[in-house]
Amino acid sequence: MMMKKLPVGVENFEELRTEDFYYVDKTGFIRELLNHWGKVNLFTRPRRFGKSLNMSMLKYFFEYGCNETLFEGLEIAGEQELCQKYRGNFPVISITLKGVSARHFDEAKAMLRSAIGRESLRFFFLADSPELIKEEKELYAQLINVDTRYGQGFLMSDAMLMDSLLILSRLLHKHYHKKVILLIDEYDVPLDKAEQNGYFDEMADLIRSLLGQVLKTNDSLYFAVLTGCLRIAKESIFTGLNNFNVMSITDVSCDEYFGFSDREVRKILDDYALGTKHKEMQAWYDGYRFGRADIYCPWDVINYVNLMRTEPDAEPRAFWLNTSGNDILRRFLRKASISTRREIEKLIAGECIAKKINQELTYRDLYRNTNNLWSILFTTGYLTQRGKCAEDSYWLAIPNQEIRKIFIEQILEWIQEEARRDTPRLDAFCEAFAQGNSSEIEQQFNSYLQKTISIRDSNVQKTKKENFYHGILLGLLSHREDWGIESNAEAGEGYSDILVEMEEKRIGIIIEIKYPDNGNLEAGCQKALEQIEKKNYTERLLEDGMETILSYGIACWKKKCMVCVQKEERKENGNIKTES
């Protein structure tokens, strides 16, 4: 049987259904929404959890001229009464603000004009609608006015931009004699980018006016659905809005409709004959708790299944990491106090920590203190909840292996940034390796470890711990751009952790790192040196013409390390002199 294409990056419901992509049926969301909707409904979920696809699904369900075949065989098709009342019976305004991302306010306004202008162009029939009077048609003309001569885009004024959604909803209401359904995807992206680039006040005023006009006292609005990552405080954006229905990641309502359940993931794996991969999938991409539902990240599941179709033995990867930057986590680490770093160590080790969560923040307040940053990490998917421990307080945990990898990689980058601030000290640290000065290396490396975040002993594989210290050391040594440095380099009969060649001085370095389970650092060092000798790692350096070979066995345990070195020198007669 021909297996369906997997919808990697497909967020258009019509395309997904007509092009015969694999679809995990989330149309039950329509029923839940219609049975519990308020005038304005906000769903907050982390990125890549299917918000945009669900909004596209709503658009194609409600919009006039709905293609009923799109929903054949899906769960909502069995809800005949709801389908008869709602399907294909409404004018729908559907916009996404995820592209409103700019470094300057004027550029952001142009992007916002474009998003609303393009949606307005879909209703080209309004220009000739017999229901509209001349003044109303002129208003529509202003919404879609484009300067094509110089590529300047939509020309609506600032005042028109603020009123644009209100005007469009009223024109559609008058034409169809039906109130409008409004869908706004990723409503908070413009605010996020504005805060990052220093024009938050201007953007907040604009978004407040835009949404306030269309969502409050708008007799042409039937109901609205908004999605975003964060639930912005009412006094910031939604001032005075009544009947505001918020479904966040802690709410039970609709908890299983954003993301995949374990049952859905097992079915996907079975459908693609990949049932044996369930444990890897679960460890890497499960672990989110929305309301009472345990959820997988759908972006990761789809990408991993798609990868395994061509590479059946492929290991899980951090697909979520590549979807956007991790500025939130970087800011968090920069602000982290010593006690916060210890809490991060617990999280990476698989433990939970108790934190009060504020789900109603303004973007202005997001980065003002560490407590707010915990709330951001929670609402954006870097952390998840494992139950309530007090009023507005939750046990927080890292959801899975993928997010743990992101934490570790960002911590390594942060450590390297911190180290680069003291260039003379970093120079001395690197030079100690070239000189075979194990005591200096040990002293300096211990000092670095004391100030940073370590991998603790619970719930993390030994190889993961060794990789963490490997990453720290590799980052510090990479400061020397004149050295040839390789990680996991093929050498002798295996792969050394770190291999360094200093061509001018003919010095070669082999580093092997161990994490002894019992904390016996001396035994760990000896085991590392024995591995270097047994697997003949130095052969590669000798073949490359290195005359002095320094073999380092480094053992790390929590925030302590021990360094041992063996030195080999090739004599003119070809003999090798070894000393420890």
Buried (B, 14 or more C-beta within 10 A) or exposed (E): EEEEBBBEEBBBBEEBBEEEBBBBEBBBBBBBBBEEBBBBBBBBBBBBBBBBBBBBBBBBBBBEEBEEEBBEEBBBBEBEEBBEEBBBBBBBBBBBBBEBBBEEBEBBBBBBBBBBBBBBEBBEEBEEBEEBEEEBBEBBEBBBBBEEEEEEBBEBEEEBBBBBBBBBBBBBBBBBEBBBBBBBBBBBBBBBBBBBBEBBEBBBEBBBBBBBBBBBEBEBBBBBBBBBBBBBBEEBBBEEBEEBBBBBBBBEBBBBBBBBBBEBBBBBBEBBEBEEBBEBBBBBBBBBBBBEBBBBBBBBBBBBBBBBBEEEEEEBBBBBBEEEEBEBBBBBBEBBEEEBBBBBBBBBBEBBBEBEBBBBBBBBBBBEEBEBBBBBBBBBBBBBBBEEBEEEEBBBBBBBBBBBBBBBBBBBBBBBEBBEEEEEEBEEBBEBBBEBBBEBBBBBBBEBBEEBBBBBBEEBEEEBBBBBBBBBBBBBBBBBEEBEBBBBBEBBEBBBBBBBBBEEEBBBBBBBBBBBEEEBBEBBBBBBBEBBBEBEBBEBBBEEEBBBBBBBBBBBBBBBBBBBBBBBBBEEEEEEEEEE
